[in-house]
Every structure is written in structure tokens, then in C-alpha cells.
Amino acid sequence: SAILSGNTLAYLGTGTSLDATSLTVQATTNQAQAEASTTIGTVSALGGVGSNATATVGGTVGAYGANGVTVTATGNAAFLATLTQATANATANGGSGSLVSVAAMLANATTNPTTTAYLGSGASLQAGSLHVAASSINSATANTLVVGVAGITGSGGNATANASPQTSAYLAQNSLITLGTGAASITATATSTATADSRGGSGAVVGAVSVMLATATANGSTQAY
């Protein structure tokens, strides 16, 4: 298994008071990647093999002003959280040759990071303009390949890919925002791709049974408010 789960945070802590010409609070993760692969081969009179490759990318990228902060800026104020790429790849390959053989290959790839930019509850901000933005790009790929050659053989593969990021940009309740001539921009964007592929083949004297399953899901949540 390969699991990547860490936090990248930039923030103004609870109750912070700040006067500045301009303000940028920015957190960026450029590449978060987890790779898992298994390869199994066996030859025997009576054989049973299996493997499970799991790759997961989670964690949080956050840029925010916590509850109760006070910010005064004559120019622009910005809170920016960016995850440029979250990638999970899982591959499980296997083959068996025997009189009686069973091979089961599982591959699971998941990206479920949180990317958030916000101004917390009870915060007060005065600035020329305000930009709050969160963005993420996510990809999950799972592949299985099972090959069996035997007198009686059974093989199975299950590839599951799930891209479910949580991406949000917002101004919390009871926050007070006062702007000059500029505008307020609150944006959240997310791109999610999930790909699953499960393949198998067998050659047998008596018989062969193969069950190959592939499931790809891209969902998650993207909110700006």
C-alpha cells in the first residue's frame, strides 16, 4: 500500500490582528502522488495466489484567516489554496499455471484530498478588494491483469478508482467584509478523473472461469459561498 496524507497550511491564527498595505495568504501543493503495484507469478500442481495494491492520496491544503481575525489592508487581500495535481495509481498483475489454480488481483486507487480557502466566523476584514480561491486537480487510476493456464483454473480481477476531492472557498457566517473600490471574488474549482481497467485471460484443458470487475467513480464536493 502507498498512502500519502499530509497538510500544507498557510493561515492567520485565531484572534490575529493585522494592518498591512496588502495581504496574500497562500498554500500550494504542486505534486501529491502515491503509486502501488504488485506482480505475482506461480507454477504448481495446486496453486492459489492473490495480491492487493492500494494507493491513496489525502491530506489538506488550506489557506485561511481563522475565527475572529482582524485584517486592515489598503490594497488587495487574498486567501489562495492550490493543489496542482493529486495522483493515485494502483496496479495488480498476476499469472498462474497449474493443475488447479486460483488467482485474485485487487487494485484500489483513491484521491480524496481537501483543498480549502476561507475567512472564519467572526472575522473582520477591510481591504481594497478580496480574492478567496481554492482549486484542485485529481486523478485516480486502477489496473488489474490476470492470466491463468491450468487443467482447471479460476481467476478474478477487481480494479476500483475513486476521485472524490473536497474543494471549497467561502466566507463563514458572521464575518464582516468592507471593501473599497475593488470587488470580492470567491471561487472554487476542481477537476477529477477516475479510470479503472481489469483484464484477464486463461487457457485450460478442462475449464476456465474468469471474473473481471472495473469501477471508476469521480464525485466529491466543490463549493463557493
Sequence and secondary structure as in RCSB ss.txt:
>XXXX:A:sequence
SAILSGNTLAYLGTGTSLDATSLTVQATTNQAQAEASTTIGTVSALGGVGSNATATVGGTVGAYGANGVTVTATG
NAAFLATLTQATANATANGGSGSLVSVAAMLANATTNPTTTAYLGSGASLQAGSLHVAASSINSATANTLVVGVA
GITGSGGNATANASPQTSAYLAQNSLITLGTGAASITATATSTATADSRGGSGAVVGAVSVMLATATANGSTQAY
>XXXX:A:secstr
 EEE  EEEEEE TT EEEES EEEEEEE  EEEEEEEEEEEEEEEEEEEEEEEEEE  EEEEEE TT EEEESS
EEEEEEEEEEEEEEEEEEEEEEEEEEEEEEEEEEEE  EEEEEE TT EEEESEEEEEEEEEEEEEEEEEEEEEE
EEEEEEEEEEEEE  EEEEEE TT EEEESSS EEEEEEEEEEEEEEEEEEEEEEEEEEEEEEEEEEE  EEEE 
